[in-house]
């Protein structure tokens, strides 16, 4: 659902950019309680994992693919929607700058949709559904999985509204198109989110908030991230994602070629020229490492003074 350059108008890009910048400043201040010496590695690992997972597009229907957005998963693992928003925003910024994935001019819209609307809807619904299911920790994966799927649809609706406000497509056609496509993608999001949380609850509860276990080491999370970024990403579906498919069907896909701002990088489009699939693996590993380093640094900077 990464909006490329050219899909949103200058006023919409400016307004969403200002809103996202303000929200990020608030998130930095409000995330302090979520961070400490023990949680800094978790933010880094979560950010790196979500970056890696977003490289793996899965097929849905009608020649369309989707990928994990990860907002609900990040918020639940980190125990804070503010920290979850910082995690997803970090991924989106690195994707746009280093990999030309998502427009530079549309970065504010992408952060607003996925790092704030997606995260907060997923977090709020997770808390509500878990209470309705009895409040048991065993019900958390189910609650988060349902919430994650719905959060994708809500983020897609926000994207559709931005496209309509930009004059890119009529609200009467783009809203149902985005909603219908992302309902299917949301199912995949929910299944992945629930499965990851089931695994963490059983095998690595030290990575979840509210647990008192000491951090049990880096090997398994790091290997998992490297396998997803360096190996599983090679099997990603080549079908266009939900937004690209809608843009093709409604005839505004070419707008991304008319206005494209690219920061010079050898890793554009998750590859290295001349290296083929090896280049994709290298790009994935580099991206995951950068995401970890940036997120770990953020956790160290904004942690409480008494941490």
Buried (B, 14 or more C-beta within 10 A) or exposed (E): BBBBBBBBBEEBBEBBBEBBEEBBEEBBEBBBBBBBEBBBBBBBBBBBBBBBBBBBBBBBEEEBBBBBBBBBBBBBBBBBBBBBBBBBBBBBBBBBBBBBBBBBBBBBBBBBBBBBBBBBBBBBBBBEBBEEBEEEEEBBBBBBBBBBBBBBBBBBBBBBBBBBBBEBBEEEBBBEBBBBBBBBBBBBBBBBBBEBBBEBBEEBBBBBEEBEEEBEEEEEBBEBBBEBBBEBBBEBBEBBBBBBBBBBBBEBBEBBEEBBBEEEEEBBEBBBEEEEEEBBBBBBBBBBBBBBBBBBBBBBEBBEEEB
